[in-house]
């Protein structure tokens, strides 16, 4: 059995850009781009390893307390198994230089391409380009009512994405809702994720992507949408998280973490079990169920991308 190599990875952010290096040609995965970092040595915490590695590789000084968890990724390269322990800092001090002869540069997260990085880095790129909270639309009595609520609430939206969920609407009404919501979101610079099957993207190719409920995802054997569209999935147990990974989902929502009024009587995971299950995921995961903005930091400390939900942004009264 191969030993798991624990690698500390740093996402160093400054002015909205991320510090990226190129791996030397002679090393494992040589020639590809990478985030700074290195092996965690015996007796070190991951944060201590990052402070040391960043100083050795780039000359930057990173305050230990500025490091925040991003994602943990287990990956089998065939010749090597690694656990990438990814942390972010916005407080690196100094001007970076490639102290090991490696080229380095500041890059926009949106410009990072999967094929330029080792395979295990794909979830990091996704995590950097996903928001910390994922709003989901709630109850609506008709597509007109839902569209009115959506457009009136859109200006207050602090996320770059929203899941347009309306399971009680007939298919033809959902498509009317989607048409209006997509038009309204253009000026607000918000991406709309359609909720349902992947065929929705054939009707609305301008959508940011599609979010699959389990009933749509369980029978699939491969990613059903193009790489330039986001794929999300609702998950409620570890097996469903594995299916999301097999499908190449860009994120999953997972819960319920806490009891929620929308699903009374459904057993909640609790934060400890949520953190344990998220630690095994290799895609960004949002906590779902009973979430409010005060839970975002707790979710991130538990290894999640952030929170997803309805109640923290959607008007509660239905008329």
Secondary structure as UniProt FT lines:
FT   STRAND          4..14
FT   TURN            15..16
FT   STRAND          17..22
FT   TURN            25..26
FT   TURN            28..31
FT   STRAND          33..35
FT   STRAND          37..39
FT   TURN            42..43
FT   HELIX           46..58
FT   HELIX           64..66
FT   STRAND          68..76
FT   STRAND          81..89
FT   TURN            99..100
FT   STRAND          104..108
FT   HELIX           109..111
FT   HELIX           114..116
FT   HELIX           119..121
FT   HELIX           122..129
FT   STRAND          133..136
FT   HELIX           143..154
FT   TURN            155..156
FT   STRAND          161..164
FT   TURN            167..168
FT   HELIX           171..188
FT   STRAND          191..195
FT   TURN            198..199
FT   HELIX           200..203
FT   TURN            205..206
FT   STRAND          209..212
FT   HELIX           214..217
FT   TURN            218..219
FT   TURN            227..228
FT   STRAND          230..235
FT   HELIX           238..246
FT   TURN            247..248
FT   STRAND          251..255
FT   HELIX           261..263
FT   TURN            264..265
FT   HELIX           271..278
FT   TURN            279..280
FT   STRAND          284..288
FT   HELIX           293..295
FT   HELIX           296..301
FT   TURN            302..303
FT   STRAND          306..309
FT   TURN            311..313
//
